[in-house]
Amino acid sequence: MQADNLTLTDWLQRLESMHPKAIDMGLDRVASVANRLGLKFSCPVITVGGTNGKGSTCAMLESILLQGGYKVGLYTSPHLLHFNERARISGDIVSDTVLCQAFEQIEAARQTVSLTYFEFTTLAILLLFVQADLDAVILEVGLGGRLDAVNIIDADVAIVTSVDLDHQDYLGDTREEIGFEKAGIYRAGRVAICSDPSPPASLVDHATKIGADLWLFGRDFNYSGDKQQWNYGGRTARRNSLAYPSLRGANQLLNASAALAALEGLRDRLPLGAQEIRSGLVMVELPGRFQVLPGRPQVILDVAHNPHAAATLAQNLDNMGFFPFTYAIVGAMSDKDIPGVIAHLKDKIDHWSRGSVYRS
C-alpha cells in the first residue's frame, strides 16, 4: 500500500514493525532526520521530564497559556485511548488527516534511516508544531531525558518533576543514575527547574557543570497555603490567593509550582496576568490522574505505574474520607515493579480483582 493511501491505523501498525527494537535509546538517527527537515522553533519551548508528574505539569502549563490567549502546542505520551491525544494545538486534538500528512513527510525525509515508533511519531508531531506558527510549545519527555527523542530540541525551560525508580533497564537502578539521565534535558545558560524536594546530587551536579540556570524547589521557588487557597513564591515573582488546581492529588501543588516557575522564567516572552493563571489552574483537565468519576459508587481512575506513584495514590485514597470497602482493578505491563506498586496499596484495598492481566 502506498504511503499516501494509509489511514492513521495503517500508519501506526506499520510503524510498530518498522524498527527492530521498540525502544532504541540514542539521538543520532532521529537528529539526522530532524536536520533534514530543519526542525527549529522560533517560539519558547518548555520540555518536561521526570518519573511522575509530567502529564499534570504539562496540562497546567497548557491551560494557563491558553487562558493567556496564546496559541500552544502540547505533545504528551503515551495516550490513553486514541493516538491523536498525543498532539494538541490550541487545546484541540489534531485530526487523523493532519497526522497522516505529517507521517508522509517524515517517511519521505527519513530515506534509509530506521526509526522507532516513538521517534517517527515524535518527529511528525514536532513538524506539525513547527508548521502551526505557535506562540509556545510544551513537550513531555517519553523516557528518561538525555537520550529521548524529544531531547533533540533545545528547550528554553526544562523541568524535571520528580526522580524515582522506573524503567531501570534503560535508565539505571538508583536515583542518582536516573537523575543524571533526566538532567540531560537541561541546557547551558537556560532555566532548568527541578521540583523534586530531594533532587539527586547527580542532577544538581550536571546542571552546575553545564552552566544551566538551576531552579530548585525550596530554594528558588516554593508554595504555601491553607484549605482555601495557596501562594507561589519564586525568585522575582509572587502569586497570591491562587485557586487550587482542579487536578486532585497530594503532589499537584508541587507540579503547579514547577509550572509557575517555568512561566516566571519566560515572563518576558510570555507575560501572564494573575487572573489568567487562576483560571488556568481551575480549568485544567487531565484524564487518569486521580480522576474521580461522577456518580455512585465512587470510581477513581489513576495511571500510577511505579512505587513512587503508588505511594501518592495511597495518600490520595487516605484523603478521600470513609468508604466501607475499596475494590481495585489493576493492569500493568510486565516490566513494571508490580510488587512494589502493590506494597504501597495493599493496606488501602479490601478486594482485588482476579482478572488482572500483565503482559509485555
Helices and strands as residue ranges (DSSP letters): G 3-5, H 8-16, H 28-37, E 45-49, H 54-67, E 72-75, G 83-86, E 87-89, E 92-93, H 96-110, H 117-131, E 136-140, G 149-152, E 157-160, H 168-171, H 175-182, G 183-185, E 191-194, H 201-210, E 213-216, E 222-225, E 230-233, E 238-242, H 252-265, H 274-283, E 291-293, E 299-301, H 307-318, E 327-328, E 332-333, H 338-345, E 351-352, E 358-359
